[in-house]
Amino acid sequence: MKLKCTSSGLIYVKQTIIVSIKRPTSLEGAKVLGKPVLINVCNVVFLSHNNDGQVTFFMQNGFEISLNIFFLEAEQILNSAMQGKEDEIN
């Protein structure tokens, strides 16, 4: 499981596909401790590519979560979470 979403709008992101979690306005990036990262779909502003060309969830709080996956996979999970459907990308 690389990405998984629940009917309540949570997106689970496997730690191994995360390239970085950072807030561009801060001095240090956030650290991931090997556990899945949870994203609430209500906090996603948009999905796009960052300056380095990586698929990135841009969040309301200013964080950018960059992933090593195809854009269509991230888009599928985001759309499913917004519609309240369960989905998974392996």
PDB file of N, CA, C and O in Angstrom:
ATOM      1  N   MET A   1       0.836  -1.173   0.000  1.00  0.00           N
ATOM      2  CA  MET A   1       0.000   0.000   0.000  1.00  0.00           C
ATOM      3  C   MET A   1       0.884   1.241   0.000  1.00  0.00           C
ATOM      4  O   MET A   1       1.602   1.501   0.965  1.00  0.00           O
ATOM      5  N   LYS A   2       0.827   2.009  -1.095  1.00  0.00           N
ATOM      6  CA  LYS A   2       1.553   3.282  -1.148  1.00  0.00           C
ATOM      7  C   LYS A   2       0.660   4.416  -0.656  1.00  0.00           C
ATOM      8  O   LYS A   2       1.077   5.249   0.148  1.00  0.00           O
ATOM      9  N   LEU A   3      -0.561   4.433  -1.147  1.00  0.00           N
ATOM     10  CA  LEU A   3      -1.549   5.438  -0.764  1.00  0.00           C
ATOM     11  C   LEU A   3      -2.870   4.741  -0.486  1.00  0.00           C
ATOM     12  O   LEU A   3      -3.227   3.771  -1.155  1.00  0.00           O
ATOM     13  N   LYS A   4      -3.586   5.241   0.502  1.00  0.00           N
ATOM     14  CA  LYS A   4      -4.892   4.682   0.840  1.00  0.00           C
ATOM     15  C   LYS A   4      -5.754   5.814   1.360  1.00  0.00           C
ATOM     16  O   LYS A   4      -5.268   6.686   2.080  1.00  0.00           O
ATOM     17  N   CYS A   5      -7.033   5.808   1.004  1.00  0.00           N
ATOM     18  CA  CYS A   5      -7.936   6.813   1.563  1.00  0.00           C
ATOM     19  C   CYS A   5      -9.145   6.124   2.169  1.00  0.00           C
ATOM     20  O   CYS A   5      -9.532   5.030   1.758  1.00  0.00           O
ATOM     21  N   THR A   6      -9.727   6.782   3.145  1.00  0.00           N
ATOM     22  CA  THR A   6     -10.891   6.253   3.835  1.00  0.00           C
ATOM     23  C   THR A   6     -12.127   7.052   3.442  1.00  0.00           C
ATOM     24  O   THR A   6     -12.029   8.116   2.832  1.00  0.00           O
ATOM     25  N   SER A   7     -13.274   6.526   3.797  1.00  0.00           N
ATOM     26  CA  SER A   7     -14.525   7.209   3.476  1.00  0.00           C
ATOM     27  C   SER A   7     -14.701   8.483   4.294  1.00  0.00           C
ATOM     28  O   SER A   7     -15.545   9.318   3.966  1.00  0.00           O
ATOM     29  N   SER A   8     -13.903   8.642   5.367  1.00  0.00           N
ATOM     30  CA  SER A   8     -13.981   9.867   6.176  1.00  0.00           C
ATOM     31  C   SER A   8     -13.051  10.966   5.662  1.00  0.00           C
ATOM     32  O   SER A   8     -12.962  12.031   6.273  1.00  0.00           O
ATOM     33  N   GLY A   9     -12.352  10.719   4.538  1.00  0.00           N
ATOM     34  CA  GLY A   9     -11.523  11.754   3.930  1.00  0.00           C
ATOM     35  C   GLY A   9     -10.085  11.788   4.405  1.00  0.00           C
ATOM     36  O   GLY A   9      -9.400  12.791   4.208  1.00  0.00           O
ATOM     37  N   LEU A  10      -9.607  10.711   5.028  1.00  0.00           N
ATOM     38  CA  LEU A  10      -8.204  10.657   5.441  1.00  0.00           C
ATOM     39  C   LEU A  10      -7.400   9.931   4.379  1.00  0.00           C
ATOM     40  O   LEU A  10      -7.842   8.921   3.831  1.00  0.00           O
ATOM     41  N   ILE A  11      -6.220  10.452   4.096  1.00  0.00           N
ATOM     42  CA  ILE A  11      -5.310   9.824   3.142  1.00  0.00           C
ATOM     43  C   ILE A  11      -4.103   9.318   3.917  1.00  0.00           C
ATOM     44  O   ILE A  11      -3.437  10.095   4.602  1.00  0.00           O
ATOM     45  N   TYR A  12      -3.815   8.019   3.816  1.00  0.00           N
ATOM     46  CA  TYR A  12      -2.642   7.421   4.438  1.00  0.00           C
ATOM     47  C   TYR A  12      -1.542   7.368   3.385  1.00  0.00           C
ATOM     48  O   TYR A  12      -1.759   6.859   2.286  1.00  0.00           O
ATOM     49  N   VAL A  13      -0.361   7.892   3.715  1.00  0.00           N
ATOM     50  CA  VAL A  13       0.768   7.907   2.798  1.00  0.00           C
ATOM     51  C   VAL A  13       1.881   7.064   3.409  1.00  0.00           C
ATOM     52  O   VAL A  13       2.346   7.354   4.511  1.00  0.00           O
ATOM     53  N   LYS A  14       2.310   6.023   2.699  1.00  0.00           N
ATOM     54  CA  LYS A  14       3.387   5.175   3.191  1.00  0.00           C
ATOM     55  C   LYS A  14       4.682   5.986   3.251  1.00  0.00           C
ATOM     56  O   LYS A  14       4.999   6.731   2.323  1.00  0.00           O
ATOM     57  N   GLN A  15       5.410   5.839   4.323  1.00  0.00           N
ATOM     58  CA  GLN A  15       6.605   6.650   4.578  1.00  0.00           C
ATOM     59  C   GLN A  15       7.657   6.484   3.482  1.00  0.00           C
ATOM     60  O   GLN A  15       8.387   7.433   3.194  1.00  0.00           O
ATOM     61  N   THR A  16       7.756   5.309   2.864  1.00  0.00           N
ATOM     62  CA  THR A  16       8.817   5.057   1.887  1.00  0.00           C
ATOM     63  C   THR A  16       8.645   5.838   0.584  1.00  0.00           C
ATOM     64  O   THR A  16       9.613   5.976  -0.164  1.00  0.00           O
ATOM     65  N   ILE A  17       7.456   6.352   0.288  1.00  0.00           N
ATOM     66  CA  ILE A  17       7.281   7.130  -0.943  1.00  0.00           C
ATOM     67  C   ILE A  17       7.401   8.629  -0.708  1.00  0.00           C
ATOM     68  O   ILE A  17       7.322   9.416  -1.651  1.00  0.00           O
ATOM     69  N   ILE A  18       7.591   9.027   0.545  1.00  0.00           N
ATOM     70  CA  ILE A  18       7.711  10.451   0.853  1.00  0.00           C
ATOM     71  C   ILE A  18       9.129  10.922   0.541  1.00  0.00           C
ATOM     72  O   ILE A  18      10.102  10.393   1.077  1.00  0.00           O
ATOM     73  N   VAL A  19       9.230  11.909  -0.320  1.00  0.00           N
ATOM     74  CA  VAL A  19      10.522  12.513  -0.647  1.00  0.00           C
ATOM     75  C   VAL A  19      10.860  13.558   0.405  1.00  0.00           C
ATOM     76  O   VAL A  19      11.981  13.602   0.912  1.00  0.00           O
ATOM     77  N   SER A  20       9.878  14.405   0.734  1.00  0.00           N
ATOM     78  CA  SER A  20      10.112  15.421   1.763  1.00  0.00           C
ATOM     79  C   SER A  20       8.789  15.966   2.281  1.00  0.00           C
ATOM     80  O   SER A  20       7.767  15.971   1.595  1.00  0.00           O
ATOM     81  N   ILE A  21       8.859  16.421   3.518  1.00  0.00           N
ATOM     82  CA  ILE A  21       7.762  17.178   4.125  1.00  0.00           C
ATOM     83  C   ILE A  21       8.398  18.458   4.619  1.00  0.00           C
ATOM     84  O   ILE A  21       9.237  18.441   5.520  1.00  0.00           O
ATOM     85  N   LYS A  22       7.995  19.565   4.026  1.00  0.00           N
ATOM     86  CA  LYS A  22       8.645  20.813   4.421  1.00  0.00           C
ATOM     87  C   LYS A  22       7.678  21.970   4.364  1.00  0.00           C
ATOM     88  O   LYS A  22       6.629  21.920   3.720  1.00  0.00           O
ATOM     89  N   ARG A  23       8.061  22.976   5.040  1.00  0.00           N
ATOM     90  CA  ARG A  23       7.335  24.248   5.002  1.00  0.00           C
ATOM     91  C   ARG A  23       8.344  25.257   4.458  1.00  0.00           C
ATOM     92  O   ARG A  23       9.280  25.630   5.164  1.00  0.00           O
ATOM     93  N   PRO A  24       8.171  25.696   3.237  1.00  0.00           N
ATOM     94  CA  PRO A  24       9.174  26.547   2.598  1.00  0.00           C
ATOM     95  C   PRO A  24       9.540  27.795   3.396  1.00  0.00           C
ATOM     96  O   PRO A  24      10.641  28.322   3.237  1.00  0.00           O
ATOM     97  N   THR A  25       8.645  28.273   4.247  1.00  0.00           N
ATOM     98  CA  THR A  25       8.951  29.484   5.005  1.00  0.00           C
ATOM     99  C   THR A  25       9.688  29.194   6.305  1.00  0.00           C
ATOM    100  O   THR A  25      10.056  30.124   7.023  1.00  0.00           O
ATOM    101  N   SER A  26       9.914  27.903   6.623  1.00  0.00           N
ATOM    102  CA  SER A  26      10.614  27.568   7.862  1.00  0.00           C
ATOM    103  C   SER A  26      12.067  27.210   7.565  1.00  0.00           C
ATOM    104  O   SER A  26      12.424  26.929   6.421  1.00  0.00           O
ATOM    105  N   LEU A  27      12.897  27.223   8.599  1.00  0.00           N
ATOM    106  CA  LEU A  27      14.310  26.916   8.433  1.00  0.00           C
ATOM    107  C   LEU A  27      14.576  25.427   8.312  1.00  0.00           C
ATOM    108  O   LEU A  27      15.509  25.020   7.619  1.00  0.00           O
ATOM    109  N   GLU A  28      13.769  24.609   8.976  1.00  0.00           N
ATOM    110  CA  GLU A  28      13.967  23.165   8.973  1.00  0.00           C
ATOM    111  C   GLU A  28      12.746  22.458   8.431  1.00  0.00           C
ATOM    112  O   GLU A  28      11.622  22.926   8.607  1.00  0.00           O
ATOM    113  N   GLY A  29      12.962  21.332   7.773  1.00  0.00           N
ATOM    114  CA  GLY A  29      11.847  20.518   7.317  1.00  0.00           C
ATOM    115  C   GLY A  29      11.361  19.623   8.442  1.00  0.00           C
ATOM    116  O   GLY A  29      12.061  19.424   9.435  1.00  0.00           O
ATOM    117  N   ALA A  30      10.175  19.091   8.286  1.00  0.00           N
ATOM    118  CA  ALA A  30       9.642  18.156   9.275  1.00  0.00           C
ATOM    119  C   ALA A  30      10.291  16.800   9.072  1.00  0.00           C
ATOM    120  O   ALA A  30      10.714  16.465   7.965  1.00  0.00           O
ATOM    121  N   LYS A  31      10.369  16.029  10.131  1.00  0.00           N
ATOM    122  CA  LYS A  31      10.953  14.701  10.052  1.00  0.00           C
ATOM    123  C   LYS A  31       9.855  13.657  10.160  1.00  0.00           C
ATOM    124  O   LYS A  31       8.889  13.820  10.905  1.00  0.00           O
ATOM    125  N   VAL A  32      10.022  12.577   9.397  1.00  0.00           N
ATOM    126  CA  VAL A  32       9.074  11.481   9.415  1.00  0.00           C
ATOM    127  C   VAL A  32       9.736  10.307  10.117  1.00  0.00           C
ATOM    128  O   VAL A  32      10.871   9.949   9.803  1.00  0.00           O
ATOM    129  N   LEU A  33       9.027   9.709  11.066  1.00  0.00           N
ATOM    130  CA  LEU A  33       9.621   8.679  11.907  1.00  0.00           C
ATOM    131  C   LEU A  33       9.288   7.259  11.478  1.00  0.00           C
ATOM    132  O   LEU A  33       9.304   6.357  12.315  1.00  0.00           O
ATOM    133  N   GLY A  34       8.990   7.026  10.216  1.00  0.00           N
ATOM    134  CA  GLY A  34       8.740   5.685   9.736  1.00  0.00           C
ATOM    135  C   GLY A  34       7.293   5.242   9.797  1.00  0.00           C
ATOM    136  O   GLY A  34       6.977   4.144   9.340  1.00  0.00           O
ATOM    137  N   LYS A  35       6.424   6.035  10.331  1.00  0.00           N
ATOM    138  CA  LYS A  35       4.999   5.704  10.410  1.00  0.00           C
ATOM    139  C   LYS A  35       4.294   6.345   9.216  1.00  0.00           C
ATOM    140  O   LYS A  35       4.793   7.318   8.652  1.00  0.00           O
ATOM    141  N   PRO A  36       3.130   5.801   8.826  1.00  0.00           N
ATOM    142  CA  PRO A  36       2.376   6.443   7.738  1.00  0.00           C
ATOM    143  C   PRO A  36       1.973   7.868   8.124  1.00  0.00           C
ATOM    144  O   PRO A  36       1.695   8.159   9.288  1.00  0.00           O
ATOM    145  N   VAL A  37       1.949   8.726   7.141  1.00  0.00           N
ATOM    146  CA  VAL A  37       1.539  10.109   7.349  1.00  0.00           C
ATOM    147  C   VAL A  37       0.064  10.207   6.993  1.00  0.00           C
ATOM    148  O   VAL A  37      -0.366   9.707   5.954  1.00  0.00           O
ATOM    149  N   LEU A  38      -0.706  10.852   7.859  1.00  0.00           N
ATOM    150  CA  LEU A  38      -2.131  11.049   7.618  1.00  0.00           C
ATOM    151  C   LEU A  38      -2.372  12.449   7.088  1.00  0.00           C
ATOM    152  O   LEU A  38      -1.858  13.427   7.631  1.00  0.00           O
ATOM    153  N   ILE A  39      -3.148  12.538   6.038  1.00  0.00           N
ATOM    154  CA  ILE A  39      -3.522  13.824   5.458  1.00  0.00           C
ATOM    155  C   ILE A  39      -5.041  13.905   5.471  1.00  0.00           C
ATOM    156  O   ILE A  39      -5.714  13.002   4.972  1.00  0.00           O
ATOM    157  N   ASN A  40      -5.580  14.960   6.027  1.00  0.00           N
ATOM    158  CA  ASN A  40      -7.020  15.190   5.958  1.00  0.00           C
ATOM    159  C   ASN A  40      -7.291  15.926   4.650  1.00  0.00           C
ATOM    160  O   ASN A  40      -6.725  16.989   4.397  1.00  0.00           O
ATOM    161  N   VAL A  41      -8.154  15.356   3.831  1.00  0.00           N
ATOM    162  CA  VAL A  41      -8.408  15.914   2.508  1.00  0.00           C
ATOM    163  C   VAL A  41      -8.924  17.352   2.586  1.00  0.00           C
ATOM    164  O   VAL A  41      -8.745  18.120   1.641  1.00  0.00           O
ATOM    165  N   CYS A  42      -9.552  17.719   3.683  1.00  0.00           N
ATOM    166  CA  CYS A  42     -10.060  19.087   3.851  1.00  0.00           C
ATOM    167  C   CYS A  42      -8.927  20.110   3.946  1.00  0.00           C
ATOM    168  O   CYS A  42      -9.149  21.299   3.719  1.00  0.00           O
ATOM    169  N   ASN A  43      -7.719  19.659   4.277  1.00  0.00           N
ATOM    170  CA  ASN A  43      -6.581  20.562   4.426  1.00  0.00           C
ATOM    171  C   ASN A  43      -5.708  20.654   3.178  1.00  0.00           C
ATOM    172  O   ASN A  43      -4.737  21.410   3.158  1.00  0.00           O
ATOM    173  N   VAL A  44      -6.045  19.894   2.139  1.00  0.00           N
ATOM    174  CA  VAL A  44      -5.278  19.953   0.890  1.00  0.00           C
ATOM    175  C   VAL A  44      -5.790  21.125   0.071  1.00  0.00           C
ATOM    176  O   VAL A  44      -6.973  21.191  -0.263  1.00  0.00           O
ATOM    177  N   VAL A  45      -4.892  22.052  -0.252  1.00  0.00           N
ATOM    178  CA  VAL A  45      -5.269  23.203  -1.072  1.00  0.00           C
ATOM    179  C   VAL A  45      -5.264  22.798  -2.543  1.00  0.00           C
ATOM    180  O   VAL A  45      -6.229  23.047  -3.266  1.00  0.00           O
ATOM    181  N   PHE A  46      -4.170  22.171  -2.979  1.00  0.00           N
ATOM    182  CA  PHE A  46      -4.121  21.647  -4.333  1.00  0.00           C
ATOM    183  C   PHE A  46      -3.012  20.623  -4.477  1.00  0.00           C
ATOM    184  O   PHE A  46      -2.119  20.528  -3.635  1.00  0.00           O
ATOM    185  N   LEU A  47      -3.081  19.865  -5.547  1.00  0.00           N
ATOM    186  CA  LEU A  47      -2.101  18.839  -5.884  1.00  0.00           C
ATOM    187  C   LEU A  47      -1.415  19.274  -7.164  1.00  0.00           C
ATOM    188  O   LEU A  47      -2.077  19.594  -8.152  1.00  0.00           O
ATOM    189  N   SER A  48      -0.084  19.287  -7.149  1.00  0.00           N
ATOM    190  CA  SER A  48       0.650  19.718  -8.326  1.00  0.00           C
ATOM    191  C   SER A  48       2.081  19.192  -8.217  1.00  0.00           C
ATOM    192  O   SER A  48       2.370  18.297  -7.423  1.00  0.00           O
ATOM    193  N   HIS A  49       2.963  19.760  -9.025  1.00  0.00           N
ATOM    194  CA  HIS A  49       4.385  19.448  -8.946  1.00  0.00           C
ATOM    195  C   HIS A  49       5.098  20.621  -8.275  1.00  0.00           C
ATOM    196  O   HIS A  49       4.736  21.778  -8.490  1.00  0.00           O
ATOM    197  N   ASN A  50       6.111  20.321  -7.462  1.00  0.00           N
ATOM    198  CA  ASN A  50       6.893  21.387  -6.837  1.00  0.00           C
ATOM    199  C   ASN A  50       7.972  21.864  -7.806  1.00  0.00           C
ATOM    200  O   ASN A  50       7.998  21.442  -8.962  1.00  0.00           O
ATOM    201  N   ASN A  51       8.852  22.731  -7.347  1.00  0.00           N
ATOM    202  CA  ASN A  51       9.913  23.277  -8.204  1.00  0.00           C
ATOM    203  C   ASN A  51      10.894  22.221  -8.688  1.00  0.00           C
ATOM    204  O   ASN A  51      11.568  22.415  -9.700  1.00  0.00           O
ATOM    205  N   ASP A  52      10.980  21.087  -7.962  1.00  0.00           N
ATOM    206  CA  ASP A  52      11.884  20.002  -8.344  1.00  0.00           C
ATOM    207  C   ASP A  52      11.193  18.967  -9.228  1.00  0.00           C
ATOM    208  O   ASP A  52      11.809  17.969  -9.602  1.00  0.00           O
ATOM    209  N   GLY A  53       9.925  19.190  -9.568  1.00  0.00           N
ATOM    210  CA  GLY A  53       9.194  18.286 -10.445  1.00  0.00           C
ATOM    211  C   GLY A  53       8.558  17.101  -9.747  1.00  0.00           C
ATOM    212  O   GLY A  53       8.094  16.179 -10.420  1.00  0.00           O
ATOM    213  N   GLN A  54       8.518  17.091  -8.416  1.00  0.00           N
ATOM    214  CA  GLN A  54       7.930  15.979  -7.667  1.00  0.00           C
ATOM    215  C   GLN A  54       6.447  16.244  -7.407  1.00  0.00           C
ATOM    216  O   GLN A  54       6.038  17.389  -7.211  1.00  0.00           O
ATOM    217  N   VAL A  55       5.654  15.184  -7.407  1.00  0.00           N
ATOM    218  CA  VAL A  55       4.229  15.285  -7.100  1.00  0.00           C
ATOM    219  C   VAL A  55       4.103  15.744  -5.655  1.00  0.00           C
ATOM    220  O   VAL A  55       4.707  15.152  -4.760  1.00  0.00           O
ATOM    221  N   THR A  56       3.321  16.797  -5.420  1.00  0.00           N
ATOM    222  CA  THR A  56       3.276  17.420  -4.096  1.00  0.00           C
ATOM    223  C   THR A  56       1.867  17.811  -3.707  1.00  0.00           C
ATOM    224  O   THR A  56       1.130  18.422  -4.482  1.00  0.00           O
ATOM    225  N   PHE A  57       1.505  17.437  -2.462  1.00  0.00           N
ATOM    226  CA  PHE A  57       0.278  17.946  -1.849  1.00  0.00           C
ATOM    227  C   PHE A  57       0.630  19.271  -1.181  1.00  0.00           C
ATOM    228  O   PHE A  57       1.500  19.307  -0.312  1.00  0.00           O
ATOM    229  N   PHE A  58      -0.022  20.342  -1.566  1.00  0.00           N
ATOM    230  CA  PHE A  58       0.163  21.643  -0.938  1.00  0.00           C
ATOM    231  C   PHE A  58      -0.957  21.814   0.079  1.00  0.00           C
ATOM    232  O   PHE A  58      -2.135  21.740  -0.269  1.00  0.00           O
ATOM    233  N   MET A  59      -0.586  22.042   1.345  1.00  0.00           N
ATOM    234  CA  MET A  59      -1.530  22.045   2.449  1.00  0.00           C
ATOM    235  C   MET A  59      -1.889  23.466   2.880  1.00  0.00           C
ATOM    236  O   MET A  59      -1.154  24.415   2.605  1.00  0.00           O
ATOM    237  N   GLN A  60      -3.039  23.600   3.565  1.00  0.00           N
ATOM    238  CA  GLN A  60      -3.501  24.898   4.070  1.00  0.00           C
ATOM    239  C   GLN A  60      -2.504  25.534   5.029  1.00  0.00           C
ATOM    240  O   GLN A  60      -2.351  26.756   5.038  1.00  0.00           O
ATOM    241  N   ASN A  61      -1.829  24.729   5.833  1.00  0.00           N
ATOM    242  CA  ASN A  61      -0.916  25.260   6.839  1.00  0.00           C
ATOM    243  C   ASN A  61       0.455  25.619   6.264  1.00  0.00           C
ATOM    244  O   ASN A  61       1.356  25.980   7.021  1.00  0.00           O
ATOM    245  N   GLY A  62       0.631  25.529   4.951  1.00  0.00           N
ATOM    246  CA  GLY A  62       1.876  25.925   4.316  1.00  0.00           C
ATOM    247  C   GLY A  62       2.839  24.774   4.052  1.00  0.00           C
ATOM    248  O   GLY A  62       3.849  24.968   3.377  1.00  0.00           O
ATOM    249  N   PHE A  63       2.555  23.594   4.563  1.00  0.00           N
ATOM    250  CA  PHE A  63       3.441  22.454   4.332  1.00  0.00           C
ATOM    251  C   PHE A  63       3.277  21.927   2.919  1.00  0.00           C
ATOM    252  O   PHE A  63       2.210  22.024   2.313  1.00  0.00           O
ATOM    253  N   GLU A  64       4.365  21.367   2.415  1.00  0.00           N
ATOM    254  CA  GLU A  64       4.368  20.691   1.126  1.00  0.00           C
ATOM    255  C   GLU A  64       4.812  19.258   1.377  1.00  0.00           C
ATOM    256  O   GLU A  64       5.871  19.028   1.962  1.00  0.00           O
ATOM    257  N   ILE A  65       4.012  18.298   0.938  1.00  0.00           N
ATOM    258  CA  ILE A  65       4.338  16.884   1.103  1.00  0.00           C
ATOM    259  C   ILE A  65       4.632  16.327  -0.282  1.00  0.00           C
ATOM    260  O   ILE A  65       3.721  16.086  -1.073  1.00  0.00           O
ATOM    261  N   SER A  66       5.915  16.126  -0.567  1.00  0.00           N
ATOM    262  CA  SER A  66       6.354  15.661  -1.884  1.00  0.00           C
ATOM    263  C   SER A  66       6.490  14.141  -1.876  1.00  0.00           C
ATOM    264  O   SER A  66       7.038  13.556  -0.942  1.00  0.00           O
ATOM    265  N   LEU A  67       5.978  13.512  -2.938  1.00  0.00           N
ATOM    266  CA  LEU A  67       5.926  12.060  -3.005  1.00  0.00           C
ATOM    267  C   LEU A  67       6.588  11.536  -4.265  1.00  0.00           C
ATOM    268  O   LEU A  67       6.640  12.214  -5.291  1.00  0.00           O
ATOM    269  N   ASN A  68       7.090  10.317  -4.166  1.00  0.00           N
ATOM    270  CA  ASN A  68       7.705   9.642  -5.298  1.00  0.00           C
ATOM    271  C   ASN A  68       6.674   8.688  -5.915  1.00  0.00           C
ATOM    272  O   ASN A  68       6.807   7.469  -5.809  1.00  0.00           O
ATOM    273  N   ILE A  69       5.654   9.249  -6.554  1.00  0.00           N
ATOM    274  CA  ILE A  69       4.605   8.484  -7.223  1.00  0.00           C
ATOM    275  C   ILE A  69       4.195   9.223  -8.483  1.00  0.00           C
ATOM    276  O   ILE A  69       4.623  10.352  -8.720  1.00  0.00           O
ATOM    277  N   PHE A  70       3.368   8.582  -9.284  1.00  0.00           N
ATOM    278  CA  PHE A  70       2.838   9.235 -10.477  1.00  0.00           C
ATOM    279  C   PHE A  70       1.727  10.200 -10.088  1.00  0.00           C
ATOM    280  O   PHE A  70       1.000   9.969  -9.122  1.00  0.00           O
ATOM    281  N   PHE A  71       1.602  11.277 -10.845  1.00  0.00           N
ATOM    282  CA  PHE A  71       0.582  12.286 -10.574  1.00  0.00           C
ATOM    283  C   PHE A  71      -0.819  11.678 -10.615  1.00  0.00           C
ATOM    284  O   PHE A  71      -1.656  12.008  -9.775  1.00  0.00           O
ATOM    285  N   LEU A  72      -1.085  10.796 -11.577  1.00  0.00           N
ATOM    286  CA  LEU A  72      -2.418  10.206 -11.717  1.00  0.00           C
ATOM    287  C   LEU A  72      -2.804   9.379 -10.499  1.00  0.00           C
ATOM    288  O   LEU A  72      -3.979   9.332 -10.134  1.00  0.00           O
ATOM    289  N   GLU A  73      -1.820   8.715  -9.854  1.00  0.00           N
ATOM    290  CA  GLU A  73      -2.102   7.938  -8.643  1.00  0.00           C
ATOM    291  C   GLU A  73      -2.529   8.863  -7.501  1.00  0.00           C
ATOM    292  O   GLU A  73      -3.510   8.595  -6.807  1.00  0.00           O
ATOM    293  N   ALA A  74      -1.787   9.947  -7.318  1.00  0.00           N
ATOM    294  CA  ALA A  74      -2.123  10.906  -6.260  1.00  0.00           C
ATOM    295  C   ALA A  74      -3.461  11.564  -6.539  1.00  0.00           C
ATOM    296  O   ALA A  74      -4.252  11.780  -5.620  1.00  0.00           O
ATOM    297  N   GLU A  75      -3.719  11.884  -7.792  1.00  0.00           N
ATOM    298  CA  GLU A  75      -4.987  12.508  -8.178  1.00  0.00           C
ATOM    299  C   GLU A  75      -6.165  11.566  -7.921  1.00  0.00           C
ATOM    300  O   GLU A  75      -7.223  11.995  -7.461  1.00  0.00           O
ATOM    301  N   GLN A  76      -5.972  10.285  -8.221  1.00  0.00           N
ATOM    302  CA  GLN A  76      -7.031   9.285  -7.991  1.00  0.00           C
ATOM    303  C   GLN A  76      -7.376   9.198  -6.509  1.00  0.00           C
ATOM    304  O   GLN A  76      -8.553   9.191  -6.147  1.00  0.00           O
ATOM    305  N   ILE A  77      -6.365   9.131  -5.653  1.00  0.00           N
ATOM    306  CA  ILE A  77      -6.601   9.041  -4.211  1.00  0.00           C
ATOM    307  C   ILE A  77      -7.249  10.327  -3.691  1.00  0.00           C
ATOM    308  O   ILE A  77      -8.180  10.268  -2.889  1.00  0.00           O
ATOM    309  N   LEU A  78      -6.766  11.482  -4.139  1.00  0.00           N
ATOM    310  CA  LEU A  78      -7.333  12.754  -3.700  1.00  0.00           C
ATOM    311  C   LEU A  78      -8.810  12.862  -4.095  1.00  0.00           C
ATOM    312  O   LEU A  78      -9.642  13.260  -3.280  1.00  0.00           O
ATOM    313  N   ASN A  79      -9.132  12.512  -5.329  1.00  0.00           N
ATOM    314  CA  ASN A  79     -10.521  12.567  -5.785  1.00  0.00           C
ATOM    315  C   ASN A  79     -11.403  11.598  -5.003  1.00  0.00           C
ATOM    316  O   ASN A  79     -12.528  11.942  -4.640  1.00  0.00           O
ATOM    317  N   SER A  80     -10.906  10.394  -4.741  1.00  0.00           N
ATOM    318  CA  SER A  80     -11.680   9.413  -3.970  1.00  0.00           C
ATOM    319  C   SER A  80     -11.924   9.908  -2.557  1.00  0.00           C
ATOM    320  O   SER A  80     -13.028   9.762  -2.032  1.00  0.00           O
ATOM    321  N   ALA A  81     -10.906  10.492  -1.933  1.00  0.00           N
ATOM    322  CA  ALA A  81     -11.059  11.014  -0.569  1.00  0.00           C
ATOM    323  C   ALA A  81     -12.056  12.162  -0.537  1.00  0.00           C
ATOM    324  O   ALA A  81     -12.846  12.264   0.402  1.00  0.00           O
ATOM    325  N   MET A  82     -12.034  13.026  -1.541  1.00  0.00           N
ATOM    326  CA  MET A  82     -12.966  14.153  -1.589  1.00  0.00           C
ATOM    327  C   MET A  82     -14.406  13.671  -1.780  1.00  0.00           C
ATOM    328  O   MET A  82     -15.344  14.312  -1.306  1.00  0.00           O
ATOM    329  N   GLN A  83     -14.578  12.554  -2.468  1.00  0.00           N
ATOM    330  CA  GLN A  83     -15.914  12.010  -2.708  1.00  0.00           C
ATOM    331  C   GLN A  83     -16.363  11.081  -1.586  1.00  0.00           C
ATOM    332  O   GLN A  83     -17.487  10.581  -1.618  1.00  0.00           O
ATOM    333  N   GLY A  84     -15.508  10.841  -0.596  1.00  0.00           N
ATOM    334  CA  GLY A  84     -15.870   9.968   0.518  1.00  0.00           C
ATOM    335  C   GLY A  84     -15.851   8.492   0.171  1.00  0.00           C
ATOM    336  O   GLY A  84     -16.590   7.708   0.767  1.00  0.00           O
ATOM    337  N   LYS A  85     -15.015   8.099  -0.787  1.00  0.00           N
ATOM    338  CA  LYS A  85     -14.896   6.697  -1.201  1.00  0.00           C
ATOM    339  C   LYS A  85     -13.589   6.126  -0.668  1.00  0.00           C
ATOM    340  O   LYS A  85     -12.603   6.846  -0.510  1.00  0.00           O
ATOM    341  N   GLU A  86     -13.591   4.827  -0.392  1.00  0.00           N
ATOM    342  CA  GLU A  86     -12.365   4.147  -0.002  1.00  0.00           C
ATOM    343  C   GLU A  86     -11.632   3.728  -1.261  1.00  0.00           C
ATOM    344  O   GLU A  86     -12.255   3.291  -2.229  1.00  0.00           O
ATOM    345  N   ASP A  87     -10.296   3.860  -1.256  1.00  0.00           N
ATOM    346  CA  ASP A  87      -9.481   3.511  -2.418  1.00  0.00           C
ATOM    347  C   ASP A  87      -8.073   3.200  -1.936  1.00  0.00           C
ATOM    348  O   ASP A  87      -7.691   3.580  -0.830  1.00  0.00           O
ATOM    349  N   GLU A  88      -7.306   2.510  -2.767  1.00  0.00           N
ATOM    350  CA  GLU A  88      -5.929   2.157  -2.395  1.00  0.00           C
ATOM    351  C   GLU A  88      -5.086   2.025  -3.640  1.00  0.00           C
ATOM    352  O   GLU A  88      -5.546   1.508  -4.658  1.00  0.00           O
ATOM    353  N   ILE A  89      -3.853   2.491  -3.562  1.00  0.00           N
ATOM    354  CA  ILE A  89      -2.867   2.355  -4.635  1.00  0.00           C
ATOM    355  C   ILE A  89      -1.734   1.490  -4.088  1.00  0.00           C
ATOM    356  O   ILE A  89      -1.136   1.824  -3.066  1.00  0.00           O
ATOM    357  N   ASN A  90      -1.440   0.394  -4.756  1.00  0.00           N
ATOM    358  CA  ASN A  90      -0.352  -0.498  -4.303  1.00  0.00           C
ATOM    359  C   ASN A  90       0.929  -0.252  -5.049  1.00  0.00           C
ATOM    360  O   ASN A  90       1.932  -0.915  -4.788  1.00  0.00           O
TER     361      ASN A  90
END
